[in-house]
Amino acid sequence: MTLLTFKQKLYTTLESHYPKTELDSFFKIILEDVLKLSKIDFALEPNSTISDQKSDEIDDIIKGLEQHQPIQHLIGFTEFMDLKLEVNQHVLIPRPETEELVHWIVDDFKNNTPIDVLDIGTGSGCIPIALSTNMKNANVSTIDVSIKAIATAKRNATTNNATIQFIHQDILATKKLTNQYDVIVSNPPYVRDLEKIEIQKNVLNFEPHLALFVSNDDPLVFYRHIAQLAKTALKPNGILYYEINQYLGKETVELLQNLGFKNIELKKDVFGNDRMIKASF
């Protein structure tokens, strides 16, 4: 297989499954992360030969994409704020919007004062690891109900030289947080069952529903419970940060107001959707 035949096979096999923009993205990812080449390398030597081992690897990736498996699962990792993170069926694949949430926290606490941070809902570890590596004086802890998610996040912390305290705990069953924090941050499950129709196959069929979905009847269950815990677990001047359901910005603000939070700020993501909230108590 040459580079050119690889590209032709990718596009021909998958053109009925994905838009061209996504195929362009797949080609770039496989070129860079599997073959360790750039688009310039391809342009200069499109007829260079790919080894049999790499050809087999690419064939497997194309077959997986044909079944709508996430490209990140097929290559085994994703990138988040310049970090390389392992992802698998036990954790959500980090989204660009979550990077915006992390940047918000880093910008708010860039004076290098030592702070204590709690992340709720570890997943791949993207939030706590990014905070730890970008805030050198942050003491970061993280909670998740999934042992397998924590195991994945621990490997990611080791790979990225981040020191994190991992806690296996069901936050909805937690009556009180034992420590005090300057920052409590969470990107909890927030997709309502009624919104499943909007979810792409690669997410719906291959990412953990435990970390994605909440009932239509009480979609803010995690936000309410975490906020109640935060009322006694935030230090003076501490801040609670959430990533939120874009359709429930107004409702989430009202929830925090009703629980006595103040200085509530609702922020849009780069796509113009209500996506982040911060508040103090």
C-alpha positions as CSV (number, residue, x, y, z in Angstrom):
1,M,0.0,0.0,0.0
2,T,1.3,3.5,-0.9
3,L,0.3,6.7,0.8
4,L,-1.9,7.6,-2.2
5,T,-3.7,4.2,-2.2
6,F,-4.3,4.5,1.5
7,K,-5.9,7.9,1.0
8,Q,-8.0,6.6,-1.8
9,K,-9.1,3.6,0.1
10,L,-10.1,5.7,3.2
11,Y,-12.2,8.1,1.2
12,T,-13.8,5.5,-1.1
13,T,-14.7,3.1,1.8
14,L,-16.1,5.8,4.1
15,E,-17.6,8.4,1.8
16,S,-21.1,7.1,2.4
17,H,-20.6,7.2,6.2
18,Y,-19.0,10.6,6.9
19,P,-18.9,14.1,5.4
20,K,-15.7,15.0,3.5
21,T,-14.6,17.4,6.3
22,E,-14.5,14.4,8.7
23,L,-12.7,12.2,6.2
24,D,-10.1,14.9,5.9
25,S,-9.7,14.9,9.6
26,F,-9.4,11.1,9.7
27,F,-6.7,11.2,7.0
28,K,-4.7,13.8,8.9
29,I,-4.9,11.9,12.2
30,I,-3.9,8.6,10.6
31,L,-1.1,10.2,8.6
32,E,0.3,12.0,11.7
33,D,-0.4,9.6,14.5
34,V,0.0,6.2,12.8
35,L,2.5,6.9,10.1
36,K,4.2,9.8,11.8
37,L,4.1,11.9,8.6
38,S,2.9,15.3,7.7
39,K,0.7,16.5,4.9
40,I,3.8,18.0,3.3
41,D,5.4,14.5,3.4
42,F,2.3,13.1,1.6
43,A,2.4,15.9,-1.0
44,L,6.1,15.4,-1.7
45,E,6.1,11.5,-1.9
46,P,2.5,10.3,-2.4
47,N,3.8,7.0,-3.9
48,S,6.0,6.0,-1.0
49,T,5.3,2.6,0.4
50,I,3.7,1.9,3.8
51,S,5.0,-1.2,5.6
52,D,2.9,-4.3,5.8
53,Q,2.5,-3.8,9.6
54,K,1.3,-0.2,9.2
55,S,-0.9,-1.2,6.3
56,D,-2.7,-3.8,8.4
57,E,-3.1,-1.3,11.2
58,I,-4.6,1.2,8.8
59,D,-7.0,-1.5,7.4
60,D,-8.2,-2.2,10.9
61,I,-8.8,1.5,11.6
62,I,-10.8,1.9,8.3
63,K,-12.9,-1.2,9.2
64,G,-13.5,0.3,12.7
65,L,-14.5,3.7,11.2
66,E,-16.9,1.8,8.9
67,Q,-18.6,0.5,12.1
68,H,-18.6,4.1,13.4
69,Q,-16.1,3.4,16.2
70,P,-14.5,6.7,17.4
71,I,-11.2,7.4,15.7
72,Q,-9.7,8.1,19.1
73,H,-10.5,4.6,20.3
74,L,-9.0,3.1,17.1
75,I,-5.7,4.9,17.5
76,G,-5.9,4.6,21.3
77,F,-5.6,8.2,22.4
78,T,-6.7,11.8,22.0
79,E,-5.1,15.2,22.6
80,F,-6.5,17.7,25.1
81,M,-4.7,21.0,25.9
82,D,-1.4,19.6,24.5
83,L,-1.8,16.5,26.6
84,K,-1.8,13.0,25.1
85,L,-4.6,11.0,26.8
86,E,-5.5,7.3,26.5
87,V,-9.2,6.9,25.8
88,N,-11.3,3.7,25.7
89,Q,-14.9,2.5,26.1
90,H,-14.8,3.3,29.9
91,V,-14.3,7.1,29.5
92,L,-15.7,9.9,27.5
93,I,-13.6,11.3,24.7
94,P,-12.7,14.9,25.9
95,R,-14.4,17.7,23.8
96,P,-12.9,21.1,22.8
97,E,-15.6,22.8,24.9
98,T,-14.1,21.2,28.1
99,E,-10.8,22.8,27.2
100,E,-12.5,26.2,27.4
101,L,-13.7,25.3,30.9
102,V,-10.2,24.4,32.0
103,H,-8.8,27.6,30.5
104,W,-11.4,29.6,32.4
105,I,-10.2,28.2,35.7
106,V,-6.6,28.6,34.9
107,D,-7.1,32.2,33.9
108,D,-9.0,32.9,37.2
109,F,-6.3,31.4,39.3
110,K,-3.1,32.4,37.5
111,N,-1.5,34.3,40.4
112,N,0.3,31.0,41.4
113,T,-1.1,31.0,44.9
114,P,-1.4,27.4,46.3
115,I,-4.9,26.2,45.9
116,D,-6.9,23.0,46.5
117,V,-9.0,21.7,43.6
118,L,-11.6,19.0,43.5
119,D,-12.8,17.6,40.1
120,I,-16.0,15.5,40.2
121,G,-16.4,13.0,37.4
122,T,-12.8,12.0,36.5
123,G,-13.4,10.2,33.2
124,S,-10.1,10.2,31.2
125,G,-8.6,12.6,33.7
126,C,-8.6,15.4,31.2
127,I,-9.8,18.1,33.6
128,P,-7.7,17.3,36.7
129,I,-4.6,16.5,34.7
130,A,-4.8,19.7,32.6
131,L,-5.4,21.7,35.8
132,S,-2.4,20.0,37.6
133,T,0.0,20.6,34.6
134,N,-1.1,24.2,34.0
135,M,-1.4,25.3,37.7
136,K,1.9,24.1,39.3
137,N,0.7,25.1,42.8
138,A,-2.6,23.3,42.6
139,N,-3.3,20.4,44.9
140,V,-5.7,18.4,42.7
141,S,-8.1,15.6,43.8
142,T,-10.7,13.9,41.6
143,I,-13.7,11.6,42.2
144,D,-15.3,9.0,40.0
145,V,-17.8,6.2,40.5
146,S,-16.1,4.0,37.9
147,I,-13.1,2.0,38.9
148,K,-12.2,1.4,35.2
149,A,-12.3,5.2,34.5
150,I,-10.1,5.9,37.4
151,A,-7.6,3.2,36.2
152,T,-7.5,4.9,32.8
153,A,-7.1,8.3,34.4
154,K,-4.3,7.1,36.6
155,R,-2.4,5.9,33.5
156,N,-2.9,9.3,31.9
157,A,-1.7,11.1,35.0
158,T,1.5,9.0,35.0
159,T,2.1,9.5,31.3
160,N,1.7,13.3,31.7
161,N,3.7,13.6,35.0
162,A,0.7,14.9,36.9
163,T,0.2,14.3,40.6
164,I,-3.4,13.7,41.4
165,Q,-5.3,12.2,44.3
166,F,-7.8,9.7,43.0
167,I,-11.0,8.9,45.0
168,H,-13.4,6.1,44.1
169,Q,-16.7,7.4,45.2
170,D,-20.4,7.8,44.1
171,I,-21.0,11.5,44.3
172,L,-24.8,11.1,44.4
173,A,-24.4,8.9,47.5
174,T,-22.0,11.4,49.2
175,K,-23.6,13.3,52.1
176,K,-20.6,15.5,52.8
177,L,-17.2,16.3,51.3
178,T,-14.6,16.0,54.1
179,N,-12.1,18.6,52.8
180,Q,-12.3,22.3,51.8
181,Y,-11.5,23.5,48.3
182,D,-10.7,26.7,46.5
183,V,-12.1,25.2,43.3
184,I,-14.8,22.5,42.7
185,V,-15.3,21.7,39.1
186,S,-17.5,19.1,37.4
187,N,-18.5,18.0,33.9
188,P,-21.2,15.6,35.1
189,P,-23.7,13.6,33.0
190,Y,-26.1,16.1,31.5
191,V,-27.5,14.7,28.2
192,R,-31.3,14.0,28.6
193,D,-32.7,10.7,27.2
194,L,-34.8,12.8,24.9
195,E,-31.6,14.2,23.3
196,K,-30.3,10.8,22.3
197,I,-31.7,11.4,18.8
198,E,-29.1,14.1,18.4
199,I,-26.2,11.9,19.4
200,Q,-23.9,10.5,16.7
201,K,-23.5,6.7,16.5
202,N,-19.8,6.9,17.4
203,V,-20.8,8.4,20.7
204,L,-24.1,6.6,21.4
205,N,-22.7,3.1,20.6
206,F,-19.1,3.4,22.0
207,E,-18.9,5.9,24.9
208,P,-20.1,5.1,28.4
209,H,-23.8,6.0,28.9
210,L,-23.1,6.2,32.7
211,A,-21.0,9.4,32.0
212,L,-23.4,10.8,29.4
213,F,-27.1,10.5,30.2
214,V,-29.6,11.6,32.8
215,S,-33.3,11.1,33.0
216,N,-35.7,13.6,31.4
217,D,-37.5,13.9,34.8
218,D,-34.5,15.3,36.7
219,P,-31.7,16.3,34.3
220,L,-30.0,18.6,36.9
221,V,-29.7,15.9,39.5
222,F,-25.9,16.0,39.6
223,Y,-25.7,19.9,39.5
224,R,-28.1,20.1,42.5
225,H,-26.3,17.5,44.6
226,I,-22.8,18.8,43.8
227,A,-23.9,22.4,44.6
228,Q,-25.3,21.3,47.9
229,L,-22.1,19.6,48.8
230,A,-20.1,22.7,47.6
231,K,-22.0,25.0,50.0
232,T,-20.0,23.6,52.9
233,A,-16.9,22.3,51.0
234,L,-15.9,25.6,49.3
235,K,-13.4,27.8,51.1
236,P,-14.1,31.5,51.5
237,N,-13.8,33.0,48.1
238,G,-14.0,29.5,46.6
239,I,-15.6,29.0,43.2
240,L,-17.8,26.2,41.7
241,Y,-17.4,25.6,38.0
242,Y,-19.7,23.5,35.8
243,E,-19.8,22.4,32.2
244,I,-23.5,22.3,31.4
245,N,-26.2,21.2,29.0
246,Q,-26.5,23.9,26.3
247,Y,-30.3,23.8,26.5
248,L,-30.5,24.2,30.3
249,G,-28.4,27.3,31.0
250,K,-31.3,29.3,32.4
251,E,-32.5,26.4,34.5
252,T,-29.0,25.7,35.9
253,V,-28.5,29.4,36.8
254,E,-31.9,29.4,38.6
255,L,-30.9,26.2,40.5
256,L,-27.8,27.9,41.8
257,Q,-29.7,31.1,42.7
258,N,-32.3,29.0,44.6
259,L,-29.5,27.3,46.6
260,G,-28.0,30.7,47.6
261,F,-25.1,31.0,45.2
262,K,-24.0,34.4,44.1
263,N,-21.7,36.0,41.4
264,I,-23.2,33.5,39.0
265,E,-21.7,33.8,35.5
266,L,-23.1,31.9,32.4
267,K,-20.6,31.6,29.6
268,K,-20.9,30.5,26.0
269,D,-18.5,28.2,24.2
270,V,-16.7,28.9,20.9
271,F,-19.8,27.6,19.1
272,G,-22.1,30.1,20.7
273,N,-23.8,27.6,23.0
274,D,-24.4,28.1,26.8
275,R,-21.7,25.7,28.1
276,M,-20.1,26.9,31.4
277,I,-21.1,28.3,34.7
278,K,-19.2,29.6,37.7
279,A,-20.6,30.7,41.0
280,S,-19.5,31.4,44.6
281,F,-21.3,30.8,47.9
